[in-house]
C-alpha cells in the first residue's frame, strides 16, 4: 500500500540550510555566482557599447557650440566641442605668455556663445623722476599700471602719458593703450643765483627744464655748476654765476653781449672785436666791467697830406727925382712865392679830429715889386 503523502511526514526531516556566501578577499567565489557572472559578462559589454554609441549619436545630432575669441582687438570665431578655455585656445593654437591675460580662467568650462578676450602683454616704459624701468604687462590703462607699480599720483605731480600732459583725475578716462608713462614729482632744488640762495620745488626732469619752469633764465655766457641736462634729484644744489650784460659800439654796429670777463679788454675778446694800430676804447681797456656798461671802440687812422701855399709879393715904392712928381716907373716886377707844407691828419671813426704840421718847405721866395715914384717937380 502506497503511503499517503498528503499528510506531513512525521517526524519532519531536517533539510540542510544554504551556506552563507563568503565575500572576504581571501574567499573564493562560490561556484554558482561565478558561473552566473561568466554567463552575463558578454551582455554587459554589449550594453556598454550600445550606450556609448547612443551618446555619440546624440552628440553628433546636437549643433556644435560657437565661441568668439578676441586677441588684442582681433576677433576669431570657432565651432568646437572643447570643454574648457585651455582646450579651446589649443585648437586655435593660441599660446599665452607669462604676462598675457585671459578674461576667463583657463580651466573653466565655457558656455556656448561665450566671448573670450586675450590681452597680450606689451612693453610699457615707466619713468619716475628720471629713473626708467621697462616691464611687460597686459594692462592698458595708465591708472591700473601705476596702481600695479604702487605709485600714487598727486595733484602737484607732472604726469605725461605717451608724451601728452594729463592729470591724476583724468587717468580713469584714458582709452588708448598706453606705452610710456612719465611722472615728475616736485623735488627740492637749491639754487644760488649770483650769490642769492633760494629753494625751489620743481618737477622738471632736468636742471635746465626745472630752472625754465621756475622762471629762471640761464644765458649762454652764464656759468652753471652742473650740466643743464643733469636729472633733478632731491636737494641738488645748483650755482649760477651770472655773466655781465654790456654793450659795445663798434664799426657802426651796437653789439649787446653777456660776458664773464673782468675788464673791457675781456669783453672785446668775447665779442670777437680786435683793436689794431692806434685804435682805442672809451672807457679804457683796463676798466673793470660792470652790468650795463657801454663800450665805444674808436678806429684811428692817420694820413699825411701836402699843401702848397702861395706867398704874395710885397709892393715897394722908390722915390726918383729924375721923374716928374707923380710919375711912376716899374723898376722890378713882383712875383709870388710858393711854400709846401706836410701835415699829419688824425681820424677817429672816419672823422678828422686833429691836424699837425710836420714839415714846411719854401719852394720859391716871393719877389718884391719895386716902383719908382717921381719927386723931381714939374
Secondary structure as GFF3:
##gff-version 3
##sequence-region A 1 378
A	DSSP	alpha_helix	31	61	.	.	.	ID=ss1
A	DSSP	beta_strand	66	71	.	.	.	ID=ss2
A	DSSP	beta_strand	74	79	.	.	.	ID=ss3
A	DSSP	alpha_helix	85	91	.	.	.	ID=ss4
A	DSSP	beta_strand	101	102	.	.	.	ID=ss5
A	DSSP	beta_strand	115	119	.	.	.	ID=ss6
A	DSSP	beta_strand	122	128	.	.	.	ID=ss7
A	DSSP	beta_strand	131	137	.	.	.	ID=ss8
A	DSSP	alpha_helix	142	148	.	.	.	ID=ss9
A	DSSP	beta_strand	158	161	.	.	.	ID=ss10
A	DSSP	beta_strand	164	166	.	.	.	ID=ss11
A	DSSP	three_ten_helix	168	173	.	.	.	ID=ss12
A	DSSP	beta_strand	180	184	.	.	.	ID=ss13
A	DSSP	beta_strand	187	193	.	.	.	ID=ss14
A	DSSP	beta_strand	196	202	.	.	.	ID=ss15
A	DSSP	alpha_helix	207	213	.	.	.	ID=ss16
A	DSSP	beta_strand	223	224	.	.	.	ID=ss17
A	DSSP	beta_strand	236	241	.	.	.	ID=ss18
A	DSSP	beta_strand	244	250	.	.	.	ID=ss19
A	DSSP	beta_strand	253	259	.	.	.	ID=ss20
A	DSSP	alpha_helix	264	271	.	.	.	ID=ss21
A	DSSP	beta_strand	280	282	.	.	.	ID=ss22
A	DSSP	beta_strand	294	298	.	.	.	ID=ss23
A	DSSP	beta_strand	300	311	.	.	.	ID=ss24
A	DSSP	beta_strand	315	320	.	.	.	ID=ss25
A	DSSP	beta_strand	328	332	.	.	.	ID=ss26
A	DSSP	beta_strand	337	348	.	.	.	ID=ss27
A	DSSP	beta_strand	351	364	.	.	.	ID=ss28
A	DSSP	beta_strand	369	374	.	.	.	ID=ss29
###
